[in-house]
């Protein structure tokens, strides 16, 4: 991308993405293997995808305004890939994982509700 606009890339830590990854790790650590954990992982993955969609959409808009047509095309391609990944996660969640997690009788669903409640209040 930086080659398209003739600029040197500089790495910068993304605090928001780090927070999303930390949240996913907390879900995995606080739940047992099974459908409830799987549902939590899918949820965390979709949050990452939504963040990426917002980021690439914004970058594409900036590139368009600046007349950087090559960058617009590349960013559009990446944006579509992120949207497809989000759609696949939704399909997996809706087809079985969330349904199984909702009827799981091991008590994990209560723990997942607590985790979801904690992450919403952050």
VMD Tcl script that draws the C-alpha trace (Angstrom):
set ca {
  {0.00 0.00 0.00}
  {2.75 2.40 0.93}
  {4.51 1.64 -2.35}
  {1.41 2.83 -4.21}
  {1.54 6.20 -2.51}
  {5.34 6.48 -2.47}
  {5.77 6.54 1.30}
  {7.87 4.47 3.68}
  {5.82 2.29 6.02}
  {6.27 2.72 9.76}
  {4.88 0.21 12.21}
  {2.61 1.50 14.94}
  {1.01 -0.55 17.68}
  {-2.80 -0.62 17.51}
  {-4.18 -0.45 21.04}
  {-7.73 -1.24 19.90}
  {-6.70 -4.45 18.14}
  {-4.59 -5.45 21.12}
  {-7.66 -5.03 23.32}
  {-9.77 -7.20 21.02}
  {-7.12 -9.91 21.08}
  {-6.87 -9.72 24.86}
  {-10.65 -10.11 25.12}
  {-10.51 -13.22 22.90}
  {-7.76 -14.68 25.08}
  {-9.86 -14.04 28.21}
  {-12.79 -15.89 26.66}
  {-10.59 -18.87 25.82}
  {-9.00 -18.94 29.27}
  {-12.27 -18.63 31.18}
  {-14.30 -21.28 29.34}
  {-13.86 -25.00 28.90}
  {-13.42 -26.55 25.48}
  {-16.73 -26.93 23.75}
  {-19.48 -25.07 22.00}
  {-19.68 -22.20 24.48}
  {-15.99 -21.45 23.99}
  {-16.45 -21.82 20.23}
  {-19.29 -19.30 20.29}
  {-17.13 -16.90 22.29}
  {-14.24 -17.29 19.86}
  {-16.54 -16.61 16.92}
  {-17.87 -13.52 18.66}
  {-14.36 -12.27 19.33}
  {-13.35 -13.01 15.74}
  {-16.27 -11.02 14.40}
  {-15.30 -8.05 16.54}
  {-11.85 -8.16 14.94}
  {-13.38 -8.42 11.47}
  {-15.70 -5.47 12.13}
  {-12.77 -3.36 13.30}
  {-10.82 -4.30 10.17}
  {-13.83 -3.53 7.96}
  {-14.14 -0.08 9.52}
  {-10.41 0.56 9.13}
  {-10.12 -0.55 5.51}
  {-13.33 1.27 4.61}
  {-11.95 4.49 6.04}
  {-8.58 4.03 4.32}
  {-10.34 3.34 1.01}
  {-12.34 6.56 1.41}
  {-9.16 8.54 2.12}
  {-7.43 7.00 -0.91}
  {-10.40 7.85 -3.10}
  {-10.40 11.47 -1.94}
  {-6.66 11.68 -2.63}
  {-7.08 10.22 -6.12}
  {-4.94 7.18 -5.35}
  {-6.78 4.80 -7.67}
  {-4.36 1.87 -7.29}
  {-4.65 2.11 -3.52}
  {-8.45 2.31 -3.77}
  {-8.52 -0.93 -5.78}
  {-6.27 -2.77 -3.35}
  {-8.16 -1.52 -0.31}
  {-11.48 -2.49 -1.94}
  {-10.14 -6.01 -2.47}
  {-8.98 -6.27 1.15}
  {-12.26 -4.82 2.41}
  {-14.24 -7.43 0.46}
  {-12.07 -10.21 1.92}
  {-12.76 -8.95 5.44}
  {-16.49 -8.80 4.75}
  {-16.42 -12.36 3.41}
  {-14.60 -13.56 6.53}
  {-17.25 -11.90 8.71}
  {-20.03 -13.54 6.67}
  {-18.40 -16.97 7.07}
  {-18.17 -16.51 10.83}
  {-21.85 -15.55 10.89}
  {-22.76 -18.65 8.88}
  {-20.86 -20.93 11.25}
  {-22.38 -19.29 14.29}
  {-25.93 -19.39 12.95}
  {-25.73 -22.89 11.53}
  {-24.80 -24.71 14.70}
  {-22.41 -23.24 17.23}
  {-24.70 -20.64 18.82}
  {-27.63 -23.06 18.89}
  {-25.54 -25.76 20.56}
  {-24.07 -23.26 23.00}
  {-27.54 -22.06 23.97}
  {-28.66 -25.57 24.93}
  {-25.40 -26.70 26.50}
  {-26.32 -28.01 29.94}
  {-22.88 -28.00 31.54}
  {-23.33 -24.59 33.14}
  {-20.90 -22.94 30.78}
  {-23.61 -20.73 29.32}
  {-23.95 -18.93 32.65}
  {-20.22 -18.33 32.70}
  {-20.35 -17.04 29.11}
  {-23.14 -14.62 30.06}
  {-20.95 -13.30 32.86}
  {-18.04 -12.85 30.45}
  {-20.28 -11.11 27.90}
  {-21.66 -8.87 30.62}
  {-18.14 -7.94 31.76}
  {-16.95 -7.16 28.23}
  {-20.03 -5.02 27.48}
  {-19.43 -2.95 30.60}
  {-15.81 -2.19 29.61}
}
mol new
graphics top color blue
foreach p $ca { graphics top sphere $p radius 0.5 }
foreach p [lrange $ca 0 end-1] q [lrange $ca 1 end] { graphics top cylinder $p $q radius 0.2 }
display resetview
